[in-house]
């Protein structure tokens, strides 16, 4: 039996805004059940990549398949499988929260019987008391949370979330993380952009780092940490002296220490933040070869995209 196709398969995607090239030969595969966090400095092309994956922008070269379908040719049944949080929105000036959700829900209902109720999603995200509020009166964090509530309506198999937690307070952010992982427990797949490295560390089964329109690193958090250093630093106090030892196998090293004779023992590994900062500060000319070096997956061939607009 042939393996299931990836949920997302982008291959060799180039994109430019007019004469400004933004994406260069970007290939990204997301397998069922993965939580992929897309990281990178401001302006490197993360949102542009997401929009190419969703078919709202058309790649100038390369191909995009989502659910083995060209998103630019996909219909309502395809979109009912996807929950989206995007960076930009245009709101109806006088709409209230319930109008927005009812409108999205009515579209979802035409294609799926799995749709949640408005009360269910508002309750889940902690906006139950905002149902009658005008969109224009919501705070930035509440507006973003409403987008996430809307993304949950269709109990989606795929969540594509562009900075879903920007501007959220810590408890709202933690609730949103729990809701994302609930969807993953329900076998959903997630692609999300974020600048919050602790969020990526908490949620990601895989981290993809972009710089200057290219993917420069792709791997698990542990793999990316090991790219910059496979060594842990062990420190301890003994006889009033501080000792430091670097080792690639701290467990074995600890067995050699007389734990009764020492105090203040710490074992420190590089953080994702340290790995990220090291990787994005690599010189641009190294980036193409770094991708080859750091990629942990190969991308299957996909069929070319077409020019039809998204409905
Ligand atoms: N509609 C547009 N027209 C022209 N240029 C654009 C447009 N949108 C984005 N750009 C440019 O494309 C580049 C990539 O932008 P993009 O929004 O994809 O970056 P990003 O990685 O998502 O950034 P951030 O982390 O700040 O959200 C930037 O140089 C930006 O100025």
Boltz pocket constraint, residues with backbone or C-beta under 6 A from the ligand:
constraints:
  - pocket:
      binder: B
      contacts: [[A, 17], [A, 20], [A, 22], [A, 40], [A, 41], [A, 42], [A, 43], [A, 44], [A, 45], [A, 46], [A, 47], [A, 48], [A, 49]]
      max_distance: 6.0
